[in-house]
Amino acid sequence: MRWLTTLINKLFINKALDPFPTNWLTEFRIYQSSASDRQYGNNKQQIEITLSVKARESLTISDEEFASLRVVQRNSAGAFIPLGTEPSPGNWWISSVKNEFDYFATNASLDLRASPHNTAAPLGSFNQANPTLEKKMYAMTSASGGTTKQLWAQITKRTGEVYETNFEFVTDITLTAVAIPQYSAPDDYSLNRTLISGSETSGIFIYEWIIFPRGLALHSAAMSPAGMIQWQDKAPDETKASYVAFAGPKQANFQHNPAIVTGDYFFENERADTVTSPNSDKIVVLLQGSLFIPYHSESANTQNGPCTIEATDYQGNPHVFKIKFKAPTGLEGRTNLEISDAR
């Protein structure tokens, strides 16, 4: 029997020490306190783990003893070792800090940022004289889909005893890595435009194109280069052009491509810099039409797109796609954008 083997080992190794954690503690456990025991293996998504411990009445847990409370795993020899605190390729690691990413989506909790914690787990004791002490930890992984990790809690008593939750207090958790999903443009993305001012008929207009993966919120995004330009015709006397700039989630101002030469009039009098559409978790792409941008051959031939967008959603998963003008010339070509896979 496993418990008997564990007891014999403890007695043999530490004859002078107390092998029974129940002589000190009335509670000692580890449990997963976020909604799911699954997480994407993307280095970012976390699973919240709670370690709880409570001393017997008239006994205490010192600050030093509580600081020793940690998450452990078993090595190939069966010994308990701490779970690392630095990223480990193909494995799990732990942090004491909750990051900005959502927990794994479950049917019971879809708005994960608004309600990130699973409150089904029993709450600690509120006896002020001898409370249940809790420590929150956050596991991340880069493991491949289907990989699992079993974890225990460990605490060290000031007199030298080291206890794990595999004897008397028997609790452990098993985490599962989920393969990073693959997204394809345009099918997996919403691409909608809003006319802010002007009209295509006049040739002077401002559109904001809203882009996001369907059903997901974006945490961050960048576009390279940060913009592009296309004249209606590639001709030395052409002045009708469409100018593109970029704003990522939570950005109030557009980022511009400094390599594009537009001339002073557009820069000083027309260029839109402030985002109109709310974009807390989306991408906003500016598409601005003008009649007063002098043709610039280098800009027309080297800064006409496509631009590559790299984004991360709130599940921590990556998105990469390209955005370009619909056609290389003509009014229709410069007033419509489309996205495609970056591959």
Secondary structure, DSSP 8 states (H G I E B T S, - for coil): -HHHHHHHHHHHH-TTS---GGGTEEEEEEEE-BS-SEEESSSS--EEEEEEEEE-TT----HHHHHT-EEEEE-TTS-EEE--SS--TTSEEEESS--SS----BTTBS-TTTS-B-TTS------TTS--EEEEEEEEE---TT-EEEEEEEEE-TTS-EEETBSSSB--EEEEEE------TTTTEEEEEEEEEEETTTTEEEEEEEEEETT--EEEEEEESS-EEEESS--TT---EEEEEEE-TT--B-B--TT----HHIIIII---B--S--SSSEEEEEEEES-----HHHHHHSS--EEEEEEETTS-EEEEEEEESSSSHHHHHS-EEEEE--
